[in-house]
Amino acid sequence: MSARLCLASCFLPLDEPTCRWWLRFRDELARQGHDLVLLSAQAPALSELPVIQVPLWLHGFARAYTVPTSTVTLEEPLAHALAARDRHWSGQENLELAEFFQGIAAAQHVFRTLLNELQPAAVLTWGSSLPQSVVLQQIALQQGRPTWVIERGLLPQTLMIEMAGQGGHSELNWSFTLRRAASGAASPDLFAAAQAAARPTPVADSDLAALRQRYNPDGRRLLVALLQHDPAAGLVPHSYLGSRIHAPGIGTSADLIRELSRVVSQEPDCRLLVKPHPQDKTDYSRWDNGRIRIVRDVPSLVLIEAAEAVVSMTSTTQFEAVLAGKPVVLAARSPLANKGIAYEANTAAEL
């Protein structure tokens, strides 16, 4: 196997557009003399993109592979956080946590075997919060391999490659060089170019009218909260110190709704519309009281267009709100933090 090889993982659905992105990336690597090996939890829509299929969840590794008896070699706080996150994210709260620790051990063995066999020159792990991605990243780093995170980008339909990933860990927050570069790139022309490149189909007046009729018949000022999927944002469990980097003050989506309900109760002309993340199956109906409405069936772009302001934690919909020219309130640390782009509430009191 060529030593000039990139081992990457992607856990977006491998539909045709995503496959074509990876095929373009493979062609670019080939021009640089590199090969691509892609890990995925599903078969690709295009057969010309070969993948190695692996389970999505850690406990799936323990069930799918027979591996030698081995112990988890991650630090215990990290291993416990990954096991708890995997259980919550996969909706398997009925399973014993021990099965997820077994999954970590099995995933370590599988990934270590892959790395030893393929000897990749670089590793791209999908996201910085998916437990199996963290396991792969940790092993690659232990072997001294250059490792980056690949994730959804700041603009719709794009991917980004960086050292640490989304949320509070983003290089856009921690890299001194990038912060210096950004501070000298304040031309409004760049923002206008980004708006033009990412401009979606305009929201129809009929969609806005339907939203008003159903959720805001008395014409109050709309505050929209676009929630994240807490485990995908690295916030499960919130007791893990690493989660505080992403959300130092308001810990979860439920915490945000509770604190915003307090704010809305003090603003008689305001109504709060809350859209949970599509992957989040939590029942938030106890907050639905007329002044606060939980909406799952309205496109995010319609909500953004109707809103006077948008509140977000780490959801990437915040970037769409910025491109739409809406005031954004950050209740967590995202790549927008500390850049003078959004209002920031690092504690509940600051809301």
Protein Blocks (a to p, Z undefined) as FASTA:
>chain_A
ZZbbcddddfbdcdfklmmmmmmmmmmmmmnopacddddfbdcfblklccddddfbfklm
mmmpccdddddfbdfklmmmmmmmmmmmnopambcfklmmmmmmmmmmmmmmmmmmnopa
bdcdehjkbmklmmmmmmmmmnopacddddddfbehiacddfkbgcjllmklmmmklmmm
mmmmmcfklmmmmmmmmoccdddfklmmmmmmmmmmnopacdddddddfklnopacfklm
klmmmmmmlmbfklmmmmmmmmmmmmmkbccdddddfklmcdfklmmgojaccdfkbcfk
lmmmmpmbdcdfkbmklmmmmmnopacddfbdcfkgonlpaccdfbfklZZ
